[in-house]
Amino acid sequence: MSTPAPHAALLAAVPRRERAVEVLGAHTHLVEYGPEDAATTLVVVHGFRGDHHGLEPVVARLPQLRILAPDLPGFGQSAPFLDRAHDIDGYAAWLAAFLEAEGLTGRAVLLGHSFGTIVVSAAVAAGTPTPAVVLVNPIGAPALSGPRGLLTRGAVAFYRLGAVLPEKPGFAVLRSRLITRVMSVTMAKTRDKGLRRWIHAEHDRYFSGFANRDMLLEAFRASVSHDVSEFAERVTPRTLLVAARRDDITPIEVQRRLVTRFPDARLVEVADVGHLIHYEKPAEAAAAIAEFLA
C-alpha cells in the first residue's frame, strides 16, 4: 500500500495542467499549477535526480501563484539534450530557452532547489533576466568540502563504478534501490515515522527517473564540481536564500557567508531540518517565499 502524501489535500485544490514544450530541439515535460491569470509566475527548478514532484509540497502551499515546474532535460519525463552536455552551462542555456519559449523572459521569478540552485544562479549570472530569485537548500560550497565530504566521495566512487561497468549492469547499479535508500535515510532528519516513510517512498518512486547513464554521469559531475558561490556576485536581482540549520551538504555557517556575496539578498534559516526542506518543512519554505514575493 502506498504512503499517502501529507500535502495531498492541499495539492488537490490547486489547478493543474500538464503539457510538453520543445526547448533547444528536445521535449521538455511541464506541469503548471495555480491560476493562469495570477499576478506572479514562479518557475521552479528541481534538484539532481528529481523531477517536478519533489517541489509539490511547497507548490501546494502557494495556491495564489502561477507555478511552472518543468522536468530538467534527461530527468522525469523530459528528453535528454541532443547536442550538448548535461552540465551547468547546458542547463543554464536550457533554462533561458525555456523562459523564452514560454514568453516569460524577464517576467517569471526563478526558484531552484539543491542542484537547481546552481542552475538558476548560473543562468541569472549569465544574463537571464528575472525579477527575483529564490534558492532553497542552496549548494553554497563544493560538495566534497562539506561535513559529509566522505559520503560525497563515496558517491563519486559509486558513479565511477556505474560508468566503468558495461552499459546494462552499469545502468542497474545507478538505479539501485539500496543506494537510493541510503541517500534518503542520510538526508531525512524528521522523527515523524510516517513522514520518513513517505520521503523514502518518494525517493524510491522518482529518484531513478533518468534517461540514460551518460547524461546522469554528466549531471552528477556538474553537481559536485560547481556551487552557487561561483555565481553569487553576478546574481543582481533581489534574492532569497532558504537554508536549513542541519544541512549536511552546505552547513548553515557557510550559508551565512554565502548570503553576503549577493548584491541584494536575505537569508531565512529553517530549524530542525537538513537538505530536505521541501519535504520536511514545506510550510516554512512557502511562508518565506510568499512573504518575499509580497
N, C-alpha and C positions, 0 to 999 in steps of 0.2 A: 504494500500500500504506500502511495506517495505521501511525502510530508507536506502538509498544506503551507502555502506561503503566508507569512504573517501579515503581509500587506495586500492580500488578495481582494478583500472587500473594498479597500480604498482604490486599488487599481481598476477594479471592475466599473467604478463610477466615472472613470476618465475616458473620454472618447479616444478611440484607437483606430489608426488607418495604416495599412501595410502596403508597400509598393516597392518598385525597383527603379533605379536611375542609372544611366550609363555615365561613368566617370573615368576619364583617361582611357577610354576604349574598353572598359570592363564593367560587369554587372555589380552594382552596389545595392545590397538589400537595406531597406529603410523602414523603420517604424516611426510613425508620427503620432504624438499624443496631445490631448488638450484641444481647446477651441482654435479653429483655423484663423479666427479674427483677433486673437489675443494681442495685447499691446506689445508684449515681449516674446521673441522667439529665442529659444536656447538650443544650441546644437551640442550634444554630449558625445564624447569620445571615450570608449571603454578601455579597460586595461588589457594586458598581454594574455592571450589565450581565452579571453572572454568574448562576449557579444552583447547585443543590446539588452538582454535580460538582466545583466548584472546591475544596471543602474535603475531598474524599475522600482525598487523600494523607495528611492529618492523621488523619482518621477511621480509616483503615486501620491506624494505629499506636496506636489506643486501643480495642482489642477488648474490654476489660473494662467499658466504659461502654455504656449505652443512649444512643444519639445520634439526635436528631430533626433532620433537615435539610430545612426547607421552602423552596420557591422563593418569593422575595418577590413580592407581587402585581404582575402585569404582566411578570414575568420567568420564564424557563424555561417550565414548563407550568402556572403559576398564572395565573388570570384577573386582569385589572386591577380596580381599585376601581370600583364602580358609582356611588358618591355622594360621593366625597371626593377631594381632591388627592393625588397621589403625592409627598408632601413628608414632612418629618421627623415632623410631628405625625400624619399619616396612617399612616405605617409604624410609629410607636411605638404608636398605638392598635391597629393590626393585631396587633402582637406580643403585647400584653396580652390581646387577644381570643383569639389562637391558644393561648396558655398556658391560658386558661380553658376553651376548647373541649377541650383535651387533658387537663384535670384536673391541670395542672402548676403552677398559680399558687402561687408561694412555695416550690416544690419543686425545680424544674429550675435548674441552673446555666446562665447565658446567655453565649454566646460570639459575638462579632462579628468579622468581618474587613473592614478598609478601610471602605467606606461602611457596612457592617454595624456597625462600632464606634460610629458616630454614632447609628444606630437603637437599638442596645442601650442606650447611655448615656442617650439621651433618654427611653426607656421607663422605665428604672430611676429616673432623676431625677424623672419624673412620678409615681412611686409604685408602679410594678410591682415586686412583691417577688420576691427571688431570694436563695438562699444565698450566691452568689458570682458574680463577673463576670470574663470573660476577653476581652481586647481584643488581637487580632493585627493588626500593622501599623496601629495606631490613627491616625486622621486627627487630629493634635494641634493643628493651626493652619490658618487659611484657606488653601485650595489655591493661591490667587493670590499668596500671600506666600512660598511655598516656593522652593527652589533651582531648581525647574522652573516658576516662575511664568510665564515666557514661553511655555512649552509649554502650560500651562493656558489662557493667553489665546488661544492658537491653537485649543485645544479649544472654548473658548467661541464663537469665531468660526465654527468648524465646525458646532456645534449651532445657532447662529443661522441659518446657511445652510440647514440641514435644516428649520428652522422656516418660513422665508420662501418656499421653493420650493413649487410645487404639490404636493399630497399624494403622488402616486406617485413623482416624481423625488426629493422630499424624503426619503421613506422609503428609497429606494435609496441616497441619499447616506449616510444614517445607518447603513446596513448595509454600507458599503464595506469590502471585504476589504483594500484598500490602507491605509486608516486603522487598521483593526484590527492589521495587521502593524506599522505604525509604532509604535503603542502598545506592542505586545508586545516589539518589539526594544528600545525605550527602557527598559522596566522590567526586562527579564531581565538579570541580572548574571553568571550562571554561564558558565564557559568550556567546560563539557561540551557538545559539539555535539549529542549525542543528546538530552540533556535540553532544550536550547534548541529542537530540532525538535519535541519533544513539547509544550513550552509553547506554541509558535506554533500547533501543530495544535489544542490545547485552546481557544485563543482563537478560532481560525477556526471551530471547531465550535460554540461556545456563546456567543460574545460578541454575536451578533445575535439571540439568542432573547428578543426583547421583543414585547409585544402590539401596540403601535401607536406612532405618532410622538408623539402628545400626552403620553402617560404617560411616555415616555422623556425628553422635554424637561423635564417637571415634576421627574422624579427627578434629572436632571442638574443643574438649577438648585439643588435641595436639596443635592446632593453637593458643590458648590463654594461654597455660601453658609453652611454650618454646619461645625462641628468639635467634637470631644469636649471641648475645653476649656470650652465653654459650659455643660456639664452636670457636669463632674468633681466639683465641690464638693458636689453633691447625690446623687452615687453613693456611698451609705453602705456597702453590702456590701463585704466584702474583695474586692480587685480585683487581677488580674494583667495587666500590660502586656507583650506580647512584641513587641519592636521591632527593626528592622533598622538596622545601623550605616551602610548605604549607601542608605537610603530617600530617594528624590528628592522625595517628596511631603511627608513630615514628617521633617526632619533629626533625628539622634539627640540633638543638643543640646536640641532642642525637647521630645523625649520625656522627657529627664531632668528638665526643668522641669515637664512635664505631670504626671508621677507624683506630684509633691509637692502637687498641687492636690486629690488624692483624700484623703478621711479615712483610708483604710486600703488602701494599695496598694504593690505591689512591681513592679520593672521587671527583665525579663530581656532582655539585649541579644544579638542574634544577628549574628555577624560574617560578612563576605563575601557579603551578600545585600542586596537592595533591597526593593521593595514586594511581592515575590512569595515571602514566607517559606513560604506554604502549598504552593507548587510546588517551590521550590529547597531549602528546609531543613525539610521536614515532620517529620523525626525529632527535630530540636532543639525544634521547637514542641510536638510531642506529649510529649516528655520533660518540658518545663517545665510543661505543663498537668497531666500525671499527678502530678508532684511537688506542685504547688499544690493539687490536689484531694485528695491523700493526707493 
